[in-house]
Amino acid sequence: MFSGENVEIQFDYDGPEREDILRCLNTLYSTREGSQPLDRNFGLNWEFIDKPLPVAQQEYSFEVIKKTREYEARVQVQEVKYVFDGMIGKMKPVITLTKGG
């Protein structure tokens, strides 16, 4: 089962703005697209949740890259990996970020 919850965000650099970026991205990644009244594009499209695992991974990765580029220019997505928890049958996304340009 794929869940967009409990996303792990990692940085490949250190900087004073990390905490602010982390807060902003946690908000972005946990918001359903269309639920923000003044910006209906904010958040992730969650249509991937009920799709087969390889499709869900691909669509989630695409959404994360696209929305990070659009809403958080201070970083770029370097990699999106997935860690499986066989005990509860869920997959956790691990997003690695690099400094943006």
C-alpha positions, 0 to 999 in steps of 0.5 A: 500500500502506498501512503504519502504520509510520513515523508522523510526529507533529507538534505545533501547540504547544510544551511541556515534556511533548512528548517524553514524549507523543511517546514514549507515542504512538509506543508506542501507534501501533506496538502491535497491539491485543490484544498487551498482556497486561494491557490488550488494548485498548491499541494500534491495530486493524490490520485496515485494512492489507489494505483498499482505500486510502480505507477504510484511511485512514478506519479508521486515522484513526478508530483514531488519534483514538479511541485517542489520546483514550482513552490520551493525554488531554494532546493531541487529534488535530487532523488526520490526513494522508497523504503518499505515497511513489511510489518505494516505493509506501507511504503515511505518516500525518502526525498533527497534535496540539493541546494537550488539555483 
